[in-house]
Amino acid sequence: MGLSNAISGGIIMFGITYVIFTFGGFTDQAALFSDATTETSDLENKILKTLFTIDSIITAAPASTFTIGITNTGIEKLWAYDKFDMIITYDSGGTTYTESLEYADVCGVGKWCITLFTNDVIDPEIINQGESIIIEGTISRVLQSGTTMIVVISTDNGVVVKETKLV
């Protein structure tokens, strides 16, 4: 009788150990799925709260520089400028060009930089709701007068604004 109790106890312990290790893998996967769902939900929430407008595009063709005014009309703060994308499509010498400009602290050819923060009262150099910036950009060729310039700006979370300007 003692031997059968010991054997049945061993079988039960083996079964419990097996269940713990088996479900341990399931709980890890469930936690990973939960984390991924939370991150996706957070990103979608940020996208819904991100909204900005291109207020003005100023250029004096023929020139290779231009100025853009942007206002944050959403709730989400805009600040990761190095992760923004700016794509410019324009005509020069009868040919249409498209350039992707990179953010820089100092403006130069193929770059864009922030030259002025306006109404920047809450967080310095972060664009909060209602705050604006003035951007200067430089393309590699001269804008042709009487043509169209298309500006596309994308934030770090993928919200895109497009504006067209007759140069």
N, C-alpha and C positions, 0 to 999 in steps of 0.2 A: 504494500500500500504506500509506503514512503517513497519507493522508487517511481511509481506512477505519478505521484504528486510532484516530484522533482521534474520528471519529463514533461508533464503538462504545464508546469510553471515555466520551464525553458521555452516551450513552444509559444506560450502566451507572450513572454518577453521578446522572443524573436519577432512575433507578429507586430507588437507595439513598436519595436525599433524600426521594422520595415515600413510601417505606416508613417512614422515620424519623418524618416528620411525621404519617403516618396512625396508626401505632402509638403515637405520643406522646399522642394524644387518648384512645386506649384505656387506656393506663397511668394517665392522670389519672383516668378514670372508675373504674378498678379500685381506685385508691388511695382515692377518695371512698367507694366501696362498702365497702372495708375499714375505713375510719374510722367509718362509720355502724354497721357490724356490731360494732365494738369498743365504741362508745358504748352500743348497745343491750344488749350483753352485760354491761357495767358496771352499767347501770341495773337489769337483771334480777337481778344479783348483790346489789345494794343492797336491792332489794325482798325477796329471800329472807332477807336478814340482819336486816331491820327487823321488830321485833315489840315491842309494848308493850301494857300492860293498864290499864284504868281500875279502880283499886282501890276507890275510894269516891266517892260523890256525896253531899254534905251540903248540905241547905237546910232552912230553917225557914219553911215557908209559913204565912202569906202574906208573901212577900218577893220582891225582884227580884234578889237576889244568891245565888250558890251557890259551893260549893267542890268541886273535883275532885282526887283523888289519882291520879297516873299513875306507873307504873314501867316502865322500859325493860327488857324481858326478852329482847331480841335482841342481836346483836353490833354492829349499826350504831349509830353515835352519832347522837343527835337534838339538833339545834342551830339549824336555820333556822326559828325559831318564827314569823317573819313570813310564812312560806310555808305554815304549817299552816292547815287549815280547821277551824272548830268550828261545828257546826250544832246548834241547840237547838230541839226541838219541845215545846210545853207548852200547858196550858190556863190561861186567865185570863178570868174573867167569863163562863164558858160557851162561849167561843170558843177554837178551837185555833190557835195561832200557831207559825210557824217563823221563826227568826232565824239569820242567819249572823254570828257574832261575829269581830271582827278582833283580832289580837294588838297589844298596846300595852305600853309600859314602865310606864305608870300606868293603873290600872283606871278605867273609866268606863262609862257606858251604851253598850251595843253593842260592848263590848270584853272581852277576857280578858287576864289578866296572870299572870305567875309570882310567887307570893308567897314561896315557900320551896323551896330545893334541899336534899334530904336525902341523906346518904351521898355527897356530892359531893366525892370525894377525888382523882380523876384529872385531869380538865379542869374548871376553874371555869366554871360556868354552861353546861356541856354535859352532856347526860344520857347517860352511858355505861351499859353493861350492869350491871344491878343497882341503879342509882341511881334516885331518885324525885324528883318535883316536886309541889308543891301549887299548883293553879291557882284563881284567883278570877275569876268572870265575872259580868257584870251585864246582864240583859235589860231591854227597854224597858217591860215590864208586870209586874204582880205575879203570881207563881205562885199558882194556886188550890189550896187544901188538898184532899187526897183524890183528886188526879188524877195522871196519869203524865207524867213528864219524860223525854224521849229525848235523849241526848247522842251526837253523832257527831263523831269527831275523825279528821282525815286528815293524815298527815305530808307533807313536801315531796316525797317520791317516790311518794305515792299509796296508802300502806298505811292502811287504815281500821279503826277500832275503834268499836263501838256498845255503849252501855249504857243500860238503862232503869231508872228509879227511881220508886217511888211516893212522891209528895210528901205 
